[in-house]
């Protein structure tokens, strides 16, 4: 079953589609049509980026809450701490470990490590700007997502969409080769493939992580 956050995302993408990709599509796209398609790409990218950041943070906070409230340890928390110690949440500093030395009890040390990891993950979220494959790995590996479980075509599509957003946002009209509205629409709304279908699978997958 879809999470409430995913339903919010779908609702917003539907709104953007109505605003910028109205049907029927023109046989020959005009300049305004291409501008609308470009606007849709930029705004849809922002919504998807926000969604992925939100569900990642929610999953981490839930895992940390279970530990602090009842000392339950699940795969999400184990992956989170493993990524922290591997340096995937940013490089650890001597200051981090100096803080741990001041607490003799193992229980306190574990809580300290979790808090330090959470701080670094929050910084990672704040500095994230994109949904390319590298961005997704930084956000999703720490919560236990196995990228081999995800559709590889979808990963390629969303990586390309992330790269496309960069060109779309930072190149002027002459330098950027726009996609027509129909092409952009198909990329998102194909029922069995496409970006939305992949996000739906990811939403269910993350929701099941413990």
N, C-alpha and C positions, 0 to 999 in steps of 0.2 A: 504494500500500500504506500502511496506517495506521502511524503511529509508535508506539513502545512507550508513549510518554506518553499518547497518545490511547486506547490499549487500557486503560491504568490508569484513565483517566477513565470509560470505558464500564463497566468492572467496578464502579467505585464507584457510579455512577449506578444500575446494576442492583441493587446492594445496597440503596441508599436506596429504590428503588422497591418492593422486597420488604418492607422495614421499614415504610414509610409509606403505600404505595399498593397494598395487597393486593387481588387480585381474587377473586371477582367484586365489582364495585362496587355499593354499595347503591342502590336506586331513589331513596331519599330520604336524603341525607347527614345524619348526625347531627353534633352538636357535636364529638365526638371525631374523626370522619372529616375534618371541616374543619380541625381542629387538626393532624392528621397531614399533610394536604395542605400546610398552611402550613409545617410543619417541613420537608417535602420541598423546598419552594421555597427556603427559606433555605439548607439544606445543599447542594442542587444548585447554587445560585448560587455558593456558596463554592468548590465543586469546579471549576466552569467558569472562574471568575475565576483560580484558581490555575493551571489548565491553560493558559490564554491567556498569562498572565505567563511561565510556564515555557517554552513553545515560542518565545515572542518573544525571551526572553533567550538561549535555546540557539542560535537562529539568528544573533543578533548576535555571540555569543562565537565561533561557528564562522567567521563572516566575518572577525572580527578576527584569529583564529588563523591563517587562511590568509594574511592580509597579513603578519603578523609572522614567520611561518615561511618563506614562500616568495614574498612580495610579490605574491600573486595578488589581483587586484581584481575583484570581481563586482558585480552590480547591487545586492545587499543592502548592501554597504559603501558604494557610491556614494549610495544612498538615505539611509543612516544619516548620512553626513557632510553631505549636502544638507539634511536636516532639522535637523541641529545648527546649520549656518550660517544657516538660516532662522529659528532661534530656537524651533523646535518641540519641542526637548528642554529648554526653559527658556531664559531670556534669558542671553546671554553677558555676561561682565563684563570690565572693563578688566584685572582681575587675570589672567583667562584669557589675554589677548593679551600681557600683560607676560611671562608665563612663556615664551611662544613666542619672544619677542625675544632671550632669553638663549641660544638655540640657533641658530648660524649655518647649519647644514647643513639642506638641504631635507628630506632623509630623516628627520632627527630631528624636524623641525617636523611632518611628517605623522604620525609616531608620537605626538607630543605631542597633536596635535589629536584623534586617535582615542582616546587615553586620556581626554582631557577629555570627549569626547562619551560615552564609555562610563560615566564617573562620573555624568554628568547623567542618562543613561538609567537607571542603577541607582537614582538618587534618584526618578526618575519611576515606576519599578516599585514602589518602597517606599511611595510616597504614593498609589498607585492604589487606589481603593475602588469597584469596580463593573465592569459589563460593558455599560453603556449605549453608545450610538453614539460619544459623545465619548470615552469611555474606550478603546474599540476603536481609534479613529483615532490616539490618542496612542501606543498600544502597537504598532499594526500598520503605520502609514504609514512609520515609520523603518526597517522591515525590507523595504520594497518591495511591500507589499500594495496593489493597485489596487482600491479599493472598487467600481469599476464592474464588476469581474469577479465580484463576489459577488452572490448572489441578493438582490434588494432586499426581497423579502417576508421573507426570513430576517433581514435587518438590522432590519427593523421589528419582527419578533417578538422578537428578542433585546434590542432597545432597550426594548420594552415590558416584557419580563421583568425587565430591570434596574431599571426604574422601579417595577415591581410589588414587587420585593424591598425597595425603600426603604419603601414603604407597609406591606408585610408585617412588616418589622422594627421600624418606629418608631411604628406606630399600635396603639392598644389594640383590644380585641375589638369595642367599640361603633363605633369609627370605621372599622374595616377591613371591607370587604366581601369575604369569603373566596370562593375558587374551590373547587368541589367536586372530589373526587379524580379523577373521570373526566375532567374538563376539563383538569386539570393533567397527567394521564397522556397525553392525546392531544397536548398541546402538545409533549411531549418525544419520543414514540415513533412518530409517523407516519413511515413508511419513506421516502417521497419528499420530504416537506417537514418542517417542524418544526425544533426547535432542534438535536437530535442530528444530523439529516441535514446541516444547515448547518455544524455543527462538523466533521463528517466531510469535507466538501468543503474547508473551510478548512485542515484538517490536511494533506490531500494537496497543496493549493495551496502552503502554506508549505514543505512538505517539498521541493518542486520548485524553490524559489527558490535561486538561486546568487549 
